[in-house]
Amino acid sequence: MSYNLAVNIDKASGFCFGVVYAIDMAEDILDREDYLYCLGDIVHNDEEVKRLTDKGLRIIDHDDLKNLRQEKVLIRAHGEAPSTYQIALENQLTLIDASCPVVLKLQNRIKNSHDEKEQIVIFGKHGHAEVIGLQGQTNGEALVFQDVAELEQLNLPQKFTLYSQTTKSTDKFYAIKDHLINKGYDVKANDTICRQVSNRYEDLAKFVVDYDKIVFVSGKKSSNGKVLYDVCKKYNEHCYFISAVDELDKSWFSPNDRVGICGATSTPMWLMEKVKEEIQLY
């Protein structure tokens, strides 16, 4: 029996410009050379990482970096701490710096705040590549918290400067700012959330209401993916999160369903196309 499903992909979904820039740089080098080292996953999407490692991209961590000499290493969109650049200098490494301009601007602002002796607090995910790079601008002195519950446990100074990881929820950032001000803290709050990401909230809210079922495609490690999936779920409860085509389940769908496919800023369009092709076979 054919389900006769009408399937559409959200045209606004797919890579943000920072990810496109990093992948373009990697592919440009791999077209000319056999391999290229990349510090950490080039994007938080296993399917795209596999596509590029098949082309010769070699993913390394910071311990590997210390042991490399006279090689080319790609810095991905998430950015890096100053210590990475120091290691590169000492080991005669050529850095291909694809740090996102939005992240670089934020790193700069945090470094300037730190140089001005401001106490810095960052709303972000512990251990996330971008956050490690941001903390590095303060010699690791900035406090990081993931949510209000954790914020309550921190020993906060009376006066501090608040920043945010670029892919966090705008609504949550402003709720946290209001919460802190209401508790009597002297907060200088800087909204440093990437608008290419935050504008997707509104786009997705409009997109998902037009469909019976939503398939949200994202890598499991993507912070941005988790935030955008929650937006989809808020406006359409029939929303399913997958990272690869083989995670699809035919039982999610009913005959004649209108199915919408969307994804994170780290989700490649080719993967959403593959998901669409599979669903159309039902």
N, C-alpha and C positions, 0 to 999 in steps of 0.2 A: 504493500500500500504506500502510495506517495503522499507526503504531508503537504505538498504544494506551498512551501514556505516562501514568503516575500522577504528577501534579505538585503539590508543596506548597511554600508559602512559610514560612520561619522567622518565627514571630510575634514573636520577640524582636529581629529585625533592624529596620532603619529608623533614622530620625533620633533622636539623643540629645536630651535636654531643652534643651541649649544651642542647638542648631541650630533646634529647633522654636520656641524663644523669639525668635530672630533673624528667622526667616521670618514668624512671626505679626506681629511689629512692622512688618516691611516691607509685608506685605499689608494691614495695617490702614491704613497711610498711603496706599498706592496705591489703596485703595478710595475715598479721599476726594480725592486729588491726582493730577495727571497724571504726575508723575515723582518719583523719589527717588534721590539719589546714594548709592552704597555704596562704601566704601573697600576695594577688593579683592573677589574673588569671595565672595559671601555664604556659599557652601558649596563644598567641593571636589568638585562634581559638575556637569559641563557641561550635562547635560539639565535639571537643576533651575534652574541659572543662566539658561538660555535661556527656560524657562517664566516666570521672573520679569522678565527683561529685556523680554519680549513684553508684560508688564503695565506697563512704564514704569521699571523699575529701571535705573539708569545706573551701570555699574561704572567706577570711577576708580582711579588709583594716587596715590602720595604727591606726585608732581610736579604732577598735576592739582589736588590738594587745595590746594597753595600758591597756585594761580591763581583759586580760587573765592572769592566774596564773598557774604555774607548768604544762604547756602543751607542746606538741611537735608542732613546726611550721616549715614548709618547706619554705626556701628562694629559689625562682625560678631562672632560668638562668640569668635574667636581672640584678641580683645583688641588693644590698641595701646600703644605706648611713650608716655611723658610728652610727647615732642616733638610728637606729633599733637594733643594737647589744647592745647598752646601755640599752634600754628598756628591752630587753631579759634578761640581767643580773639582772636588778632590780626586774623583775617579775618572776625570776627563771624559765624561759622558756628554753626548749631544742631546739636549732636551728638545723634543718637538712639543711645544707648549700649546695644547688645545683647551686650556682653562676657559670656561665660559666667561664672557665679559661681565655678565651680571654678578658672578661669583667673585671675580677679580676686584670689581668695584666695592663689594661688601668686605672683602679681605682688607682692602685699603682703608675703609672707614673704621674697621675694628682696630687696625694697627694704629691709626691716628688717635683714636679714643684711648687706647692703651698708653701711647706715648704722652698723652695729656694726663696720665695718672687716673683715668676714670675707672671705676669698678665695672666690669662687664659681665652681663648675664645673657646667655644665648638660649633661645627656644629652639631645640633641635633634637635629633635622634642620636643617642650615644653610639659612638663607633662608626657613624656614617662618614664616608670619605670627605664630604664637604665640611662637616662639623670639625673633623680632625684638623683640616686645613685652616679653619677659622680660629680654633683654639691655639693653633701654632703661631698665629699673629700676636698672641698675648703671652708667649712662653708657657702655655698651658695653664695660665692663671684664671682664665674666664670660667665662670660656673655654667654648666649646661644642665638643662632640665627638659623632660619630654612632655610633661603634662602638669596640670594644676596640683594633682595629688603629690607629685614629686617636688614641686615648687614649695609646698607647705613644709617639706622636710629640710629644705635648705636653710642654712644660717646666713640670711641675706643682710647686706649692709643697708643702712637707712636710705642711702642715696646711691643710685647706680644707673648705668646705661643699658637698655634692653635692645637686643638685636634678634633676628630670626633667620634660621636656615631658609634658603630661597624657595624651597618647595613646600613649606608648611601652609596650613589653612589660614587664610586672612581672617576669617571669622574668629577662629580660636586665638589668633594673635591679639586681636582687639579685646576679646573677652578677658584674656590674661592681663593685658594692660589695665583695663578697668578694675579688675579684681585687685591688682597691686595698689592702684591709686586709692581705692576704697579702703584698703587696709592701712593707708597712711604713709606708704613709701613715696619717696621723692624719685620718680622714674622719668628718665629721658628715653622715650620709646621711639625706635626707628623701624618703620615698616620697610623691611628689606626683602619682601616676598616678590618673586619674579612674576610680572604681570602676564607673561605668556602662559604661565601655569595657572594663575588665579582666574584669568579670563575664561579658562576652560570650564570652571565651575558653572558659570552662567550658560555657556554653550551646551554642556552636557545636560544640565537641568532641562533645557528646552528640547534637546534631542531625545532623551529617554522616554518622555511622556507620550511620544507618538508610536510606541511599539508595545506589543504584547509581551515580548521577552527581550532581555538585553544580555548579550555576551560581552563581558569586559575582559580584554586581553592585556595581561601585564606580567612582568617578571615578579616573582615572589619577594625579591630583595628591594623592589622599587618603593621608596617612601612615597613618592608622588602617586604611584599606582594605588596604594592603600587609601590615600586621601581622595582621589578621584572616584575610586570604586564606592566609597562611602557616599559621595555625592549622588552617584547613579542609584544606589540602593535607597537613598532618601526619597527620590522622586519616582522610582519604579521598583517595587519590592520583588518583582520577578527578574532578578539580576543575578547572573552567574559569573564567577571569577575563574578564568583559566589562564595557564601560562603556555600551553601547547595544544595543538590540534587534537592529540589523542586523549585530552582530558574532557572533550565534549561528550555529552550524554543525550542520546536521542529522546530519552524519557522526559527531558525538560520541556519538549515542544509538543504542541497540539496541531492538528490539521488546520491549514490556512492562517497560521500565526504570522504576524508581522514581526520580524526579528531585526533588532538593531545591534551592530557591532561597534564597539569603541575601545579606546585604550589609553595608556599612560603616555607621558612625553618621552618615555624610554621604549615604547612599543613600535617596532618597525611596521610600515604599511604592508610590506609583503607578507608578514605573518597574519595580519587581519584578513588579507585577501585569501590566504590558504584556509583560514577558519570559515570564511564565506563559502568557498568552493565545497568544503566538506558538508556544511549545513544544507547547501542546495541539493546534495545527493539524497537527503532524507525524504 
